[in-house]
Amino acid sequence: MVRSEIQNVKLRFGIIGNAEGLNRAIDVAIQVAPTDLSVLITGESGVGKENFPQIIHQFSRRKHGQYIAVNCGAIPEGTIDSELFGHEKGAFTGAISDRNGYFAEANGGTIFLDEVGELPLATQARLLRVLESGEFIKVGSSKVQKTDVRIVAATNVNLTEAIAEGRFREDLYYRLNTVPIKIPPLRERGDDITLLFRKFASDFAEKYRMPAIQLTEDAKALLLAYPWPGNVRQLKNITEQISIIETNRDITAEILRNYLPEQRVNSGLPALFGVKASAGKAFESEREILYQVLFDMRRDVTELKKLVNTLMSERGAQPVPPSATTAVSYYQEPQRNLVATVVPATPTIISAAKSVHPVVDDIQDTEEFVEEATLSLDEVEKEMIRKALDRHHGKRKNAAKDLNISERTLYRKIKEYGLD
């Protein structure tokens, strides 16, 4: 479709922006509109998905029929079937008369199912039947009824994940997703952000009868750098707040920053599995997270070492030196009964062999390497304790709770590391 036609659609439906992803979504909506294919619109909350079903309806042969928008997430599970398919008198408490549902009312038109991922599984089965044969049954009835409805659905839920978790039917997903339309998030739309801000500022200036707010260059840079988790809805909300509250009509980055909720920056570091975070505990930096991981790791490794020493002492072998805070793993080799290898600062699974005589020479060979690893962990532990004490202004009880260790252990460590 030529750009002028897309621009006319934007003007007609109040869509602001020139991002390529947005233009592509509008183009697909117009191209699919004359057909009766089901459409699934995906995108984050607040991106403006509700505009696209209306485009599809208005450019279809059904434009003179009913257009009904249903928010599936806002209807209680107990009444959703009645709302969509209708009910017979006496079907349930409160059903004092027959009632048509949305599918009967929208016959010959279009029904928009927003937040379709929130539908209960039983309702999904009923919806699948409508998509396959155009048939449905009212609640409390045994009579099959027909409807000729174009279904457009939208969701901000990852439906493939919902399918894997058993929350959404796979067959329904493929029926709805005949033609997919993906709406890009605001953070991927570049200069559209400033265009939308200017449009909202103008609208609110007219609404509240005041001069429109304007952004300085540093504020524009901040606006473009912000990730906008709430997308267009969040931008509109913030623009309205600033328009009402700020007396200065020139908005600097310093002013704007007061209205932007802080966002955690994704550093690209790998996820840390197996780390148990204390309830209500917040880390001030990724460095502290690393300290906590190593601190917990050392404790786990110590427990593993004790278990290994117990196993070895039962077999009359020399135990691992106490200074070696390491994990020991055993594995069987053809020429040797049992070999112990030392892996510094890495907890591993211990598999105990049957009654055999362990060989301990390998542990002695790595003693120097073990001591190095132990020293490094001591430094990490010392730093972790020091930071916890600083964080709680020297209150040892609070610091011990923060570190998830007993006060007695903390007192001993403070003395050991000279942190008095």
Steps between C-alpha positions, in 0.01 A plus 500: 500500500631849415608726785224758432229237559661395830517868597127542430427203729712658776307827472166321503575289808720748689822298474821703548841383377709401201692199634545224246351234732188713554455561126541130430230412758256750344577366152430138604173606673372666183608212277327235714183705563303393184540131593331312783824365642551507876765746617715488814648833610794475737698763683578630846238665717441862401626488139158578350380156386135612523534718186571212265175298536313820409716547190429140398126541561468831316688375193301173483166412341365480857543871569123555514458215749554503876848554645526374858816525711525262797767518769532131592719576802236727656215244506485257795564136410155395622315731260729511195311222314169675560640832377645352182238238408188604694285297739152353541260605772574306819843382381649629826409716798412845371413386146146640512459514122655384174798705389700515181879506528749706304534239226128513428491881512803537271355269231607641164758725662831487686580404857826613660622276782756702695726314748396170343780327690298544822211279384435186711574170327131401487415826325790448261341170391170680427682773308683241292164354392382845385819545297472155339129481424335827603295306758443566869259396776355734760566422864218275625384410150546197275411680178785570259497852353693644207680831470696672224761699688850621411728447802794727571692419818776681688734409783807623683564145625759275336255234381771247409612506864137478615457192277811338651362568849158355412317834533406539134383253237743446214224431245327827593826689466546385140137580419532855637847557360404457134635850435730640771550874551773611741491854638851625591563633853551873537872466580556357148322787322777761522385856424135396530548553874555876463219525242259336744618719787440814292152379398402415859641832629290687243185304589539563873580868445167533318316290759631694804525838322866563559816534285640174370812362668817467294809285540857631508762306303629314806141406592443364147812286534375365834155434354651296214734306733225395744371141441126583542374175655144638489540611137268766349261485796783583741630784281153656482457471876836665574436778248171579673664503843769743388247722319294541819770517767791696349470878483810525281395414145857416391566150629865415564648154554521573874126572515408208276708256706269563798209349306678195361493195728843344550566196286742218570758495226568162342878473500504193279651289778395136508220401734611357832326172575482343842540827687252534783418865553385600844144629515490878467875524442621738230854499362657837433719373216579196290831479686314433824295230328825333399628526856182335628529221241859429598417521869219244461721289276773483760253386764370227268852389409594478869208268561604288202857482629377379840301227328805394299718492812241280668496259207880488484545456875260206489738340252808582706634760259661835584233773504516814287694778684261735686640804318386367165156642448436301188256262344617144442350278233561132449494307180594147399782423258589162348852485646432661838236425761426856607652835418430825682540826312474848647293772330543840670187696593267280293249278682459168318289192550673231704446147383631250750652180366460160661760363746826602338828650624532869408817648360581830670814605312306712254367718782852566631619590149246782482561640849664820377214568259245433775666746737484769231128441450442500875681831542289654226179383665619635838544843343154484346346394830681778686377759248147365520495529879652848493236623257219348707631675814526831312149457364358452850723762668690240701192328643619140508159344554362660183817423304483132600138482388592668171778245442272213605743381769478483881624788718748264661650414161515868408681588828755226432555619141538864609770396746664271244521774236584783741185698420441623858 
